[in-house]
Amino acid sequence: MDAMDTARGPTVLVHREIPFRETDGGRTLDLDVYRPRDTPDSATGRGSSSDSDRPSSADDASSTDRPIVVFVYGGGWTDGATGQFARYALDFAASGWLAVECSYRLADEAAFPSQIVDVHAALDWLGERAAEYGGDPDRLALAGHSAGGHLAALASLTRTHPELTPPPASRPDEVPPVAAVGGVSGIYDFDLSADSREDFADRLGTRDGDWALEDQRRTASPVTHVSADDPPAPTLLLHGADDAVVPAAQSARYRDVLESAGAPVECVIVPDGDHVFLHSSSGYPATRDRLRAFFDEHV
């Protein structure tokens, strides 16, 4: 069943809490799907974890080629939940996109690389199920904020890396690629400074087993996986000039690495922007429009 967003009236349908992965620890991860309403008389109601999460026959999507944007929330890998990007998802869906917010395990539940494995699992689910909601998995964009910006960038670069993706038996035969990425206030190089190295050790890394913390840190850094031999997706980087949580040098560093590999990249340092400028009343409209214009061009 579907939960209709009252602020958008009949224009957007929201399918909430759709399960996409069962973890080894027995937890069900879910995602929310926002899509344009294609018929005026769709049923409404809250989603569940059964086949009722599929669109009903009354509101089957009339299109199966809508571009898809997946939003990945932030929270320092230790906090956060779906809903952070609800306003973005609603507006993207109202303009014709299939928008998705996915959950992932936080670091206090599971150490790296669990977070990126979960994001890949959500993308794999879309590869198999997006058409049911009117989306084309070959037209896929990722966007994230802070820790979510890190995960979005890393996911775009590692869709076929076995050490960072779900077990092969659980993956679809064809893994949908990422066509474009939008990172806001993200971390892209954990070796950039002593603070970023400490941040990784405190939040994401594990000292258990034989995987050295230094190797984990490099594997977790998107810059490590950039290669001119496998060109990265076009990338938009947005960062507040006054970000006191993640320095804007992170986005500048990632821009330089992407440019050196020949990847299309735009980097905008937002004057007076803090770490969460994208969610402020003044910063939201420009951030939304920049993301949408970039994705419209490249997806």
C-alpha positions in Angstrom: 0.0 0.0 0.0 1.0 3.6 -0.4 1.3 6.6 1.9 0.5 9.7 0.0 2.4 12.9 0.9 -0.3 15.4 1.9 1.9 18.4 1.1 2.2 17.3 -2.6 -1.5 16.2 -2.8 -2.0 13.8 -5.6 1.3 14.3 -7.4 3.6 12.0 -5.4 3.1 8.5 -3.9 5.4 7.4 -1.1 6.1 3.7 -0.5 7.6 3.4 3.0 9.8 0.8 4.8 10.2 -1.5 1.9 12.7 -4.3 2.9 15.7 -4.7 0.7 18.2 -6.7 2.7 18.4 -9.1 5.7 21.7 -8.7 7.4 23.8 -11.5 8.9 22.7 -10.1 12.3 19.1 -10.7 11.5 18.1 -7.1 10.9 15.9 -6.0 8.1 17.1 -2.9 6.2 14.5 -0.9 4.4 14.1 2.0 2.0 11.4 4.5 1.0 10.4 5.1 -2.6 8.9 8.3 -3.8 7.3 8.4 -7.3 5.1 10.5 -9.4 1.5 9.5 -9.2 0.4 8.3 -12.6 -3.3 7.7 -12.0 -5.6 9.9 -9.9 -7.3 7.1 -7.9 -4.5 5.2 -6.2 -5.0 3.6 -2.8 -3.3 5.2 0.1 -2.1 3.9 3.5 1.1 3.0 5.3 3.5 0.5 3.7 4.3 -2.9 5.3 7.0 -5.5 4.9 5.0 -7.7 2.6 4.1 -7.7 -1.1 1.7 -4.9 -0.3 4.7 -2.7 -0.7 4.4 -3.3 -4.4 2.4 -0.8 -6.4 -1.2 -2.0 -6.6 -2.9 -2.7 -9.9 -4.8 0.6 -9.5 -1.6 2.6 -9.5 0.8 0.6 -11.7 3.4 3.0 -13.1 2.6 4.0 -16.6 6.3 4.7 -17.3 9.2 2.4 -16.7 11.9 4.7 -17.8 12.0 7.4 -15.2 15.5 8.4 -13.9 16.3 7.3 -10.4 18.0 9.2 -7.6 19.1 7.5 -4.4 19.6 9.7 -1.4 22.0 8.5 1.4 21.7 10.3 4.7 24.5 11.5 6.9 25.2 11.3 10.6 28.9 10.5 10.9 28.2 6.8 10.3 27.0 6.6 13.9 23.6 8.4 13.6 21.0 9.2 11.0 17.9 7.6 9.4 15.7 7.8 6.4 13.7 11.0 6.3 16.7 13.4 6.2 16.2 13.8 2.5 12.4 13.6 2.4 12.0 17.1 1.1 14.5 16.5 -1.7 12.8 13.1 -2.5 9.4 14.7 -2.7 10.5 17.5 -4.9 12.5 15.2 -7.2 9.5 12.9 -7.5 7.2 15.8 -8.2 9.4 16.7 -11.1 9.3 13.3 -12.7 12.1 11.3 -10.9 11.8 8.1 -9.0 13.5 9.1 -5.7 14.7 6.6 -3.0 16.1 6.9 0.5 17.9 3.8 1.7 19.0 2.8 5.2 22.3 1.2 6.2 23.9 -0.2 9.3 25.6 2.3 11.6 29.1 1.9 12.9 28.0 1.0 16.4 26.2 -2.0 15.0 28.7 -3.1 12.3 32.1 -1.9 11.4 33.2 -0.9 7.9 32.7 -2.1 5.2 29.1 -3.0 6.3 27.8 0.5 5.5 28.9 0.5 1.9 27.8 -3.2 1.4 24.3 -2.1 2.5 24.2 0.8 0.0 25.3 -1.5 -2.8 22.5 -3.9 -1.7 19.9 -1.1 -2.1 21.2 -0.4 -5.6 21.1 -4.1 -6.4 17.5 -4.2 -5.2 16.7 -1.3 -7.5 18.3 -3.2 -10.4 15.7 -5.9 -9.9 12.6 -3.9 -8.7 12.8 -0.4 -10.0 10.7 -1.0 -13.0 7.8 -1.9 -10.7 7.8 1.7 -9.5 8.4 3.2 -12.9 12.2 3.6 -12.7 15.0 2.7 -15.1 18.0 1.2 -13.2 20.2 2.2 -16.1 19.5 5.9 -15.3 20.7 6.0 -11.7 22.1 8.9 -9.7 23.4 8.9 -6.1 23.4 11.9 -3.7 24.4 12.0 -0.1 25.4 14.4 2.7 28.4 14.1 5.0 28.8 10.4 5.7 26.2 9.8 3.1 28.2 11.8 0.6 31.2 9.6 1.3 29.1 6.4 0.8 27.5 7.8 -2.4 30.9 8.5 -3.9 32.4 5.2 -2.7 29.4 3.2 -4.1 29.7 4.9 -7.5 33.3 3.7 -7.8 33.0 0.2 -6.4 29.9 -1.4 -7.9 32.0 -4.5 -8.9 34.5 -4.6 -6.0 33.9 -7.9 -4.2 35.4 -6.7 -0.9 32.8 -3.9 -0.7 29.7 -5.5 -2.1 27.2 -8.1 -1.1 28.0 -11.8 -1.6 27.9 -12.7 -5.4 25.1 -15.2 -4.8 22.8 -12.4 -3.6 23.5 -10.0 -6.5 21.6 -9.7 -9.8 23.2 -11.0 -13.0 23.5 -7.4 -14.2 24.6 -4.8 -11.7 23.2 -1.3 -12.6 26.0 1.3 -12.9 25.9 4.8 -11.5 25.4 7.6 -14.0 26.0 10.6 -11.8 26.9 11.5 -8.2 26.2 14.5 -6.0 28.2 14.8 -2.8 27.4 17.4 -0.2 29.9 18.1 2.7 31.4 14.7 2.2 34.7 13.0 3.3 36.6 11.5 0.3 40.1 11.0 1.6 40.6 9.7 5.2 44.4 10.2 4.8 44.0 13.9 4.0 44.7 15.0 7.6 45.4 13.8 11.1 41.8 14.7 11.9 40.3 12.6 9.1 42.5 9.6 10.1 41.4 10.0 13.7 37.8 10.3 12.5 37.9 7.1 10.7 39.6 5.2 13.6 37.0 6.5 16.1 33.9 6.0 13.9 34.4 3.4 11.2 37.5 1.4 11.7 37.9 -1.9 13.6 41.1 -3.1 15.2 39.8 -6.7 15.3 41.3 -9.3 13.1 44.2 -9.0 10.6 42.8 -6.1 8.5 45.1 -3.2 9.5 43.5 0.1 10.3 45.6 1.9 7.6 44.4 -0.5 4.9 40.8 -0.1 6.0 41.2 3.7 5.9 42.6 3.6 2.3 39.9 1.1 1.1 37.2 3.4 2.6 38.5 6.5 0.8 36.9 7.2 -2.5 40.1 8.8 -3.8 41.7 5.3 -3.6 39.4 3.9 -6.2 39.5 6.7 -8.9 41.2 5.5 -12.1 41.4 6.9 -15.6 41.1 3.3 -16.8 37.6 3.1 -15.4 36.3 6.6 -15.7 34.2 7.8 -12.7 30.7 9.0 -13.1 30.1 12.7 -13.5 30.3 14.2 -10.1 28.9 17.4 -8.4 30.6 18.4 -5.1 29.0 21.0 -2.9 30.6 22.1 0.4 30.1 25.0 2.8 33.0 27.4 3.1 32.4 27.6 6.8 31.9 23.9 7.4 33.4 23.2 10.9 32.7 19.5 10.8 34.2 18.4 7.5 36.6 20.9 5.9 35.9 22.1 2.4 39.4 20.8 1.6 37.9 17.3 1.3 35.8 18.3 -1.7 38.7 20.3 -3.2 40.9 17.2 -2.9 38.3 14.9 -4.5 37.8 17.4 -7.3 41.5 17.4 -8.1 41.7 13.6 -8.1 38.7 13.2 -10.3 40.0 15.9 -12.7 43.3 14.1 -13.0 41.4 11.0 -14.1 39.5 12.9 -16.7 36.2 12.7 -15.0 33.5 15.4 -15.4 33.4 17.2 -12.1 32.0 20.4 -10.7 32.9 21.7 -7.2 31.0 24.5 -5.6 32.2 26.0 -2.3 29.1 27.7 -0.9 29.9 31.1 0.7 28.9 31.2 4.4 27.7 27.6 4.2 28.0 25.5 7.3 27.9 21.7 7.5 24.1 21.4 7.0 23.5 24.3 4.7 21.6 21.9 2.3 18.8 21.5 4.8 18.4 25.2 5.8 15.6 27.3 4.5 18.1 29.6 2.7 20.3 26.8 1.3 17.8 24.2 0.3 16.4 25.7 -2.9 19.8 26.3 -4.5 21.1 22.9 -3.4 18.1 21.1 -4.8 18.2 23.0 -8.1 22.0 22.4 -8.5 21.6 18.7 -7.9 18.6 18.4 -10.2 20.2 20.4 -13.0 23.4 18.3 -12.8 21.5 15.1 -12.8 19.2 16.2 -15.6 22.3 16.8 -17.7 24.1 13.5 -17.0 21.4 10.9 -16.2 
